[in-house]
């Protein structure tokens, strides 16, 4: 007897549920997926790659900030670096007997102590030079190009932060020295830190 009553109640519930489903589907309004813009309004022209690029830049910046915050850096106790030029000035080392770099030749240095270095410089093109050689200035490490400047339209700045190892040879070379105003051109290097992870 009790089983029969439960079966009837379940049957009624199933009928009510199917009726409600039919009603909700029959009375559902079809909504457009986008709203029409008012007359005269301009639509934004955002491309998906703009958003992707923005997200990528934010991720790279966040990762580099976290990496430099968490990595063990041993800051240098006293400034160590060198600067060459503008001519007629020659290499100026700080301290005078610099323990982190040594002078090899004009525009060339040897790294004595591995670490994180800031390289900076300025190249001023000689706009009056009319030679066959194309304008090119290269900052090199062990004869491999770290940075190349090829525009002689304006003053060019070079450099950045680089991880360097003991024995690395850095130089600044010119396609033709007459393409550059040597009395305004210089480059330098400064040891920032000795990270423990540099071998």
C-alpha positions as CSV (number, residue, x, y, z in Angstrom):
1,X,0.0,0.0,0.0
2,X,2.7,2.5,1.0
3,X,4.8,1.5,-2.1
4,X,1.8,2.2,-4.4
5,X,1.4,5.7,-2.9
6,X,5.1,6.6,-3.3
7,X,4.9,5.5,-7.0
8,X,1.9,7.7,-7.6
9,X,3.6,10.7,-6.0
10,X,6.7,10.2,-8.1
11,X,4.6,9.9,-11.2
12,X,2.9,13.2,-10.4
13,X,6.2,14.9,-9.8
14,X,7.6,13.7,-13.1
15,X,4.5,15.0,-14.9
16,X,4.8,18.4,-13.2
17,X,8.5,18.7,-14.1
18,X,7.9,17.8,-17.7
19,X,5.0,20.4,-17.9
20,X,7.3,23.1,-16.3
21,X,10.1,22.4,-18.8
22,X,7.7,22.7,-21.7
23,X,6.3,25.9,-20.4
24,X,9.7,27.5,-19.8
25,X,10.9,26.6,-23.3
26,X,7.7,27.7,-24.9
27,X,7.7,31.1,-23.2
28,X,11.4,31.8,-23.5
29,X,12.2,35.0,-25.4
30,X,15.0,34.8,-27.9
31,X,17.6,37.4,-26.9
32,X,20.3,38.7,-29.3
33,X,23.9,37.9,-28.4
34,X,24.9,41.6,-28.7
35,X,23.1,44.9,-28.3
36,X,22.7,47.2,-31.2
37,X,24.7,50.4,-30.9
38,X,22.8,53.7,-30.9
39,X,22.8,55.6,-34.2
40,X,26.0,57.6,-34.6
41,X,28.0,55.6,-32.0
42,X,31.4,54.4,-33.0
43,X,32.3,50.8,-32.3
44,X,35.5,50.0,-30.6
45,X,38.1,48.4,-32.9
46,X,39.9,46.2,-30.3
47,X,41.8,43.4,-31.9
48,X,42.3,40.2,-29.9
49,X,46.1,40.4,-30.3
50,X,46.2,43.8,-28.5
51,X,44.7,42.2,-25.4
52,X,47.0,39.2,-25.7
53,X,50.1,41.5,-26.1
54,X,49.1,43.5,-23.0
55,X,48.7,40.4,-21.0
56,X,52.0,39.1,-22.2
57,X,53.8,42.3,-21.2
58,X,52.2,42.3,-17.8
59,X,53.3,38.7,-17.2
60,X,56.9,39.3,-18.3
61,X,57.1,42.4,-16.1
62,X,55.6,40.6,-13.1
63,X,57.9,37.6,-13.6
64,X,61.1,39.7,-13.9
65,X,60.1,41.6,-10.8
66,X,59.5,38.5,-8.8
67,X,62.7,36.8,-10.1
68,X,64.9,39.7,-9.2
69,X,63.2,40.0,-5.8
70,X,63.6,36.4,-4.9
71,X,67.0,35.6,-6.4
72,X,69.9,36.1,-4.0
73,X,71.8,39.1,-5.1
74,X,75.0,40.2,-3.4
75,X,75.4,43.9,-4.0
76,X,78.9,45.2,-4.5
77,X,80.5,47.0,-1.6
78,X,82.1,49.8,-3.6
79,X,81.4,51.1,-7.2
80,X,83.4,49.3,-9.8
81,X,83.4,50.3,-13.5
82,X,85.0,52.0,-16.4
83,X,84.2,54.6,-19.0
84,X,85.9,55.4,-22.3
85,X,85.5,58.7,-24.2
86,X,84.4,61.1,-25.3
87,X,87.7,61.7,-27.0
88,X,90.3,62.9,-26.2
89,X,89.6,61.3,-22.8
90,X,90.8,57.7,-22.5
91,X,89.7,54.9,-20.1
92,X,88.7,56.1,-16.7
93,X,88.6,53.3,-14.2
94,X,86.8,53.4,-10.8
95,X,88.6,52.6,-8.5
96,X,91.9,53.4,-10.3
97,X,92.9,49.7,-10.2
98,X,89.5,48.3,-11.0
99,X,89.0,44.8,-9.7
100,X,86.1,43.9,-12.0
101,X,87.4,45.0,-15.5
102,X,90.7,45.7,-17.2
103,X,91.6,47.8,-20.2
104,X,92.6,45.8,-23.2
105,X,92.7,48.6,-25.8
106,X,90.8,51.7,-26.8
107,X,87.0,50.9,-26.8
108,X,87.8,47.3,-25.5
109,X,87.6,45.8,-22.0
110,X,88.0,42.4,-20.3
111,X,85.7,41.3,-17.5
112,X,87.6,40.1,-14.5
113,X,84.6,39.5,-12.1
114,X,81.4,37.8,-13.2
115,X,78.2,39.6,-12.3
116,X,75.3,41.7,-13.4
117,X,76.6,44.8,-15.3
118,X,75.0,48.0,-16.6
119,X,76.4,49.0,-19.9
120,X,75.7,52.5,-21.1
121,X,76.8,54.7,-24.0
122,X,76.1,57.3,-26.6
123,X,77.0,57.3,-30.3
124,X,76.8,60.6,-32.2
125,X,76.7,60.1,-36.0
126,X,78.7,62.5,-38.2
127,X,76.0,63.7,-40.6
128,X,78.6,65.3,-42.9
129,X,80.3,62.0,-43.7
130,X,79.7,60.8,-47.2
131,X,81.4,57.5,-47.6
132,X,80.5,54.2,-49.3
133,X,80.3,52.2,-46.0
134,X,76.9,52.0,-44.4
135,X,76.6,53.4,-40.8
136,X,77.0,50.7,-38.2
137,X,78.2,50.6,-34.6
138,X,78.4,47.3,-32.7
139,X,78.6,46.6,-29.0
140,X,80.2,43.1,-28.9
141,X,80.9,40.4,-26.4
142,X,83.6,37.8,-27.4
143,X,83.1,39.0,-31.0
144,X,79.4,38.2,-30.9
145,X,77.0,41.2,-31.4
146,X,75.1,42.3,-28.3
147,X,73.7,45.4,-29.9
148,X,73.9,47.0,-33.3
149,X,73.1,50.6,-34.2
150,X,72.4,51.3,-37.8
151,X,70.6,54.7,-37.9
152,X,72.6,57.8,-38.5
153,X,69.6,60.1,-38.3
154,X,69.9,60.9,-34.6
155,X,72.0,60.4,-31.5
156,X,71.9,56.7,-30.6
157,X,72.0,55.3,-27.1
158,X,73.3,51.8,-26.4
159,X,73.5,49.5,-23.4
160,X,71.3,47.6,-21.0
161,X,71.8,45.2,-18.1
162,X,73.7,42.1,-18.9
163,X,75.0,39.0,-17.1
164,X,78.8,38.8,-17.8
165,X,81.4,36.2,-16.8
166,X,85.1,36.5,-16.0
167,X,87.1,36.5,-19.2
168,X,84.4,38.0,-21.4
169,X,85.9,40.7,-23.8
170,X,83.6,43.6,-24.6
171,X,84.3,46.2,-27.3
172,X,82.6,48.9,-29.2
173,X,83.5,48.9,-32.9
174,X,82.6,51.2,-35.8
175,X,82.1,50.4,-39.5
176,X,84.2,53.5,-40.1
177,X,85.4,55.8,-37.3
178,X,84.8,58.9,-39.5
179,X,81.0,58.1,-39.4
180,X,81.0,59.0,-35.7
181,X,81.8,62.2,-33.8
182,X,84.4,60.8,-31.4
183,X,84.4,63.9,-29.2
184,X,80.7,63.2,-28.3
185,X,80.8,59.4,-28.3
186,X,81.4,57.3,-25.3
187,X,80.6,54.0,-23.6
188,X,80.9,52.6,-20.1
189,X,80.2,49.8,-17.7
190,X,79.3,49.5,-14.1
191,X,79.1,46.4,-11.9
192,X,75.7,46.3,-10.2
193,X,75.7,43.0,-8.3
194,X,77.2,39.6,-8.0
195,X,74.3,37.1,-8.1
196,X,75.0,33.8,-6.4
197,X,73.7,31.9,-9.4
198,X,76.4,33.2,-11.8
199,X,79.2,30.7,-12.2
